[in-house]
Amino acid sequence: MLRRLKSFFNPQPNPDDPTAPWRVFWVALALRLLYMTLAHTYRIRLSNDHFEYGWEMGRIARALVTGHGYSDPFANLAIPHTGPTAWVPPAYPLIMAAVFRLFGVYTRASAWVLLAINCVLSAATAMAVWELGFRFANRRVALWSGWLWALYPAAMQYAVRWVWEMTLTTAIFTWVFVLALRMRADPDRNILSRWAYFGLAWGLIALSNSTLLLFLPICALWILLGSRTPRALTGAALAGLLFLATIAPWTARNWLAFHAFIPMRGNLGAEMYMGNGPDAEGLLMEYNHPFQSPPQLRLYAGMGEVAYVKMRGTAAGAAIAADRPRFLRNTLKRVYFFWVSVPHPSGDHWYVEFFRILNFSFVSLAGLLGLALALHRRRPAAMLFAWAFLLLPVPYYIVTAHARFRHPLEPLICILAAYLFQSAEKTRTRIRGFKAG
């Protein structure tokens, strides 16, 4: 029995092949679909006119399906239309709109389909984690990290519960990491086609969660530095053109809708104020958000998004300038929240909160220690991992923190944690062998 289990989890048709076995995907997918269906996580609360059903993205998807265009992110029964928006990038709202068109607006059938799409993306991420672990370290790290992502409940929570973009963004970002390591390992193979995939993938990331674009120049430069042919520069130029072509329709739409240059999203000023206003304590002042505050919603709808965001951005700058030590304290709190745990608003028992914080912080610590070990041992891709850890959290340190913001980094954390403990196991084995000798 144990032998059969071992052969199931660790098939070895070709131990030198970095690609994951398909059983990782199918097990991960089946587990997620079963949990989502049996636990009824697709039954989303209907309060506040279904707002928790995708929040701003759900509202935009409804507007698209009902003929009002990309608009109305905070519409409610009192103010049914709030005007055009660039509050969030369009990739996930467009997916939601397509599902709403086929299965109904805010229906349970649509929720099941949307979460099922998330489950497919999360299961595909397990395949990427396996290959990334193999290319970063070895087959043993691939085995442990791939199955950890497939089976660990925390890795699937956003796929089975959240109608939002985290799972989509994480899947594309992890596969871009795989592509980067493939290109660095074999820079002369399929140069132009790989660079084309690179540009298109980053275009999709920008349209899903543009915050990750901070990492794009580092990733491209890291690949170029490992290249041995001038054709890589041609490939990089091609990637740049395809990236711009992918985001150009959205940027053009924003110009036509707002008569302003908004390349990706236009909510930074508002978020800055809610995260750094006079009553902020490291998190958003959600009571001051248009979706919770009727006066703010009336202002937003009356002024239009661009003018409203500009006004709030000006107020944010004034609040920060008036009390810079407070801004620094809040920034340090957000760093703590990002890596240790964001305070939970529910009234859970203290021991539930304790174990939640312990789990979140332990995973962070294992990933950071794994990264430190990889840098010390000069693993070839360790610096690329380090730049991701350094850059991706920066916007959240400045604005606000939430556990879901870390999700794109969690596949890398998973691999680095597996690398840390696999290295510790090797050390113990050597010590036992030395004592026995």
N, C-alpha and C positions, 0 to 999 in steps of 0.2 A: 504493500500500500504506500509506504513512504517513498519507495522507488518510483512508483507511478506519479505521485505528487511532484517529486523532484523533476521528473522528465516533462511533466506538464508545464511547470513554471520556468524550467530552464532547458528548453529544447536546443539541441546543438547540431542541426544539419550542417552548418558551416560556422565554426566558432570565430572565424575572422570576418564574418559579415556583420557590419554595424547596424543594419536595418532590423527593426523590431519584428518579432513574429506576430502574425495577424491575431493570434489568440489574445494578445494583450488588448488590442482594440475591442474585440468582441466581448471579452469578459468585462472590461470597463464600461462598455455601452450597455450591456445587459444589466449590470448592477445599478447603473444610474437610472435607466428606464424603469426598472422594477421599483426602486425606491421612490422615484417621483410619482409613479402610478399608485402604488400601494399606500404610500404615506399621504397621498392627496395633496402634494405640494403645489399642484396646478390649480387648486381651489383658492384663488386669490381673494382677499377681503374686498368687499364692494363699497366700503365707506368712502365718503368724500367723492362721490360720483366716479368710482373706480380709479382714483388717482394712484393708488399703490400698484395698479396693474401697468407697470412700465413707467410710472411717474411722467416726467416731461416727454420722454420718448413715446409713451403710450398715447399721450394727448396729440403729439405731432402725427403719429400714425393714423389716429382717428380723423384728424383734419385732412390728411392726404386722401383717405378713402372716401370721405364725405364731400370732397370737391373744394376744400378751402386751401389747398396747397400746403407747403411746408410752413406751418404756422401754429399758433394757439398752444404753446407749451404749458400755460397755466390756466387755461379756460376752465370755468366752472359754471354752475347753474345761474349764478348772478351775472357773470360776464362771459358769455359763450364764445366770444372771439377776441383774442388779444393781439392779433396782427402777426406779420411774418417774423421768423425767428432764425437765428444762427446760434442759439443757446447751446446746442449739442451738435456734433457732426452727424452726417446723414446715414451712415451705413446701417446701423441697427434700426433706426426708425423706418427705413425703407424695407428692411426684412419684416418688421412688424406689420407694416402696411400691406405687404404682399400676403401675409398670413391672415390678416383681418379681412382682406378682400375675398379669400377663399373660404374661411371658416367662421367669419362673423366678427364684429367689433366687440371687444371685451367679453368674448364668450369663453367658457371653459375649454371648448374644443381648440380654440386658438391658443389658449394658455398651454395646453398639453403639447401642441405642435411646436410652439416656441421653445418650451423647455426641452422637448425632444431634440430640436436642432442644437440647443446648448449641449445636450448629452453627447451628441455625435462629435461636436467640436472638442469637448473635454476628453472624450475617448481618443480622438485623433492626437490630442496633446500628449497622451500617454505614449503613443508611438514616437513622437518627437523627443520626449524625455529619454526614452530608451536609447535612441540613436545618439542623442547629445551626450548622454552619460558614457556611451561607448567611445565616442570620438574624443571626449574630454579626458577620460581616464582609461577604462578597460571594460571588459564584458561584465565583470562582477558588479561594478558600479551601475552599468546599464540595467542589469537584471534587477537589482534592488530598487533603483530609482524609478524604473519603468513600472514595476508592479506596485511600488508604494503610491505612485500617482494614480494607478488604476484602482486600487483598493482602499486607500485611506479616506475616511469620510470627509475630512476637512478639505481635501483636494476637489471634492465634487459638490460642495455646498452651494456654490454660485450657479453651477449648471442646473441643479434640480430645484432651486428656489427663486432665483433672481431673473426677472425679465429685464435685462439690461445688457450692456455691451461687454462686460468683463471677460466672459468665456470666449467670445469671438476674438477680442483683442489678444488674449493670452495665447490662443491657438496659433494665430498668424505670427505673433512675435516669437514664439518658441520655434516654429518652423523656419523663420528667418534666421534664427541663431543656428539651426542645423545647416541651413544653406551656407551661412558664413563659414562654418567649420569645414564643410565639403569643399568650398572654393579655396580655402586656405590650404587644405591638405593636398588638393590636386588642382593647382591653379591653371593648368593648361587644358583642362577637359571642359568642353562645351562652354567656352568663355562667354560668348555673346548671349547664348540662351540663358545661362545662369544669371548673368547680370540683368537680363530682361526680367526674369522672375523676381530678382531682388528689387528692382524699381517698382514693379507692379505690387509686390507684397507690401512695400513701405507706403505706397499710395493707399492701399486698403487700410493699413494701420492708421494713417493720417485721417481717413474718413471714419474710423471707428473710435480712436482715442488719440487725438493729436498730441497729447502730453508726451508720448513716447518718442516724438521726433527729436528730442534732445539727444537721443542716442544714435540717430541715423548717421551723422558725419563720422563719429568714432568708428562705427561698424564698417562703413565703407572704406575708411582709411586703413583700418586693420587688415581688411582683405587685400587692398592694394599693396600694402607693405610686404605681404607674403607672395606677391606675384613675381613671376620671372619673365614676363613678356610684355612688350609695349601694347599688345592688343587689350590688355586689362584696362588701359586708359580709355580706349574706344568703348569697351563694355561699360565702364563707369559712366561715360557720357550718355550711352544708350539708356542706362538705368535712370539717370537724371531726367532725361526727356520723357521716359515712360511714367516716372513719378509725377512730373508736372502735368502730363496729359491726363493722368488719373484724377488729380485733384482740380484740374482747370474748370470742369463744368460746375463744380460746387462753388468755387471762388467767383466765377462769372455770375452765377445765380445770386450770390450775395451782393455783388456790385449792382445788379439790376434791381434787387429788392430794397437795398438800403442806400444806394449811391455812395458807398463807402467801401474801402478795401478791407475785407475780412477774409483772410485766406482760409481759415479753418472754423473757428468758433468765436463768438462775440460776447462772452459772459464774464471775462476776467475781472473787469472793474467791479461788477456786482459781487462776485465771489470774494474778491479781496476785501471789500467792505464787511461782508458778513463774517469773514474769518478774522478780521483785525479791527473791527469797530470798537467803540468804547466799552461794550459789555462782553466782548469775546474773551474766552478763556482757553484758547487753543483749538476750539472747534467752531463750526458755523453757528452764528446766531440765527437758528432756523425760524424762530418766532418772527424774525424780520424779513423772511424770505417771501417773495410774491405768492408762493403756493400756500403759505400759512397766514399771511398778514393781509387782510382786505385793503387797508390803506396803501400798502406797497403794490398790491395788484392793480388798484385803480391808477396809481402813478405810472406803473409799467405800461398798462394798456393805453393810458392817455398820452404819454410822452413818446411811445414807441421804444423798441428795444435799444437802439443805438444811443439815443439821448439819455435813456434811463441808466444804461450801463456806464456811460461817460460821467453822469452825475454821481453815481455811486463810487466810481473809481476816484474821482476828485475827493470825495469824502473820505475814502480809504487812505489816500495819500496824506490828507490833513491829520487824520487820526494817528497814523504811524509817526508823522513828523512831530506831533504834539507829545508823544510819549514813546520814544525809541526804546527805553529799557523794557517797557511792557511788550513791545513787538518782539524783542529778543527773547523774553521769557516765554511768550507764546510760541515762538519758533522752536525753542528747546523742548517745550511740551509736545509739539507736533512730531519732532524727531523721536521722542520717547513713545508717543502713541503709535507711530508707524512701525517701530520695531518690537515694542513690548506688548502693547495692547491698547486699543481705544476703549474708554469707559463705556459700558453697556447701559443703555437707558432703561432697560426693563427692570422689574423688581425681583430679579432672581435671588435665590438664597446666596449667602456669602460664599458657601463652598462651591456652588456652581460657577460663580464669578472667579473664584480662586483658581479652579481647574481650567477655566477658559483662558485666563491670563497665563497660567503655567504652560499650557499647550502652545499658545501663540508665541510666547517669549522663548520657549525651549527650541522650537523650530527655527526661529530667527538666530538664536545663539549657535545652533548646530551649523546653519548655513554660513554664518560669518566666520566661525572657526574653520570650517571646511575651506572657505575662500582664503583665509590667512595661511592655511597649510599649503594650499595649491600655489599661492604666490611664493611662499618660502621654497617650495620644491621646483618652482619655475615651470609649472605645467604650461604647455604652449598657449592655451586659450585662457589662462587665468586672468590676464590683464583685461581681456574683453569682458569677462564676468565682472571684474572689479569696476570697470567703467559703467556697466549697467547698474550695479549696486549704488554707485556714486551719483549718477545723473537722474535715473528715473524717479527717485523720491523728491527731488529738489522742488518742483512746483507745489507738492503737498506740504513740504516743510513751511512754505511761505503762505499758503492759503488756508488749508484745513487738512485733517487726516481722517481716514476711515479705513477699516480693515480691508475692504474690497479694493482699495487703491493699490494694495501690494500684490494683488493676484497675478499680474503679468510677471513679477519676479519669482513667484513661488515655484514654478518648474526648475528654475536655476537653484533656488534654495534647496529643493528636494535632491537635486543631483549633488550639490556640495555637501549636504548632510550625509548622503550615502557614501560619498568619497571619504569624509572624515571618519565614519565608523568602520568602513572597509579598511582604511589605513590603520586604524587602531587595532583591528583584528589581526592584520599582518604583523604588527609590532608585538602583540601578545604571543603570536605563534613563534616569532623569532626568539623571544625571551624564553619561552618554554623549551625550545630546541637548544638554546644555549645552556640552560640549567641541566637539561638531560645529558648534554654532552660533558 
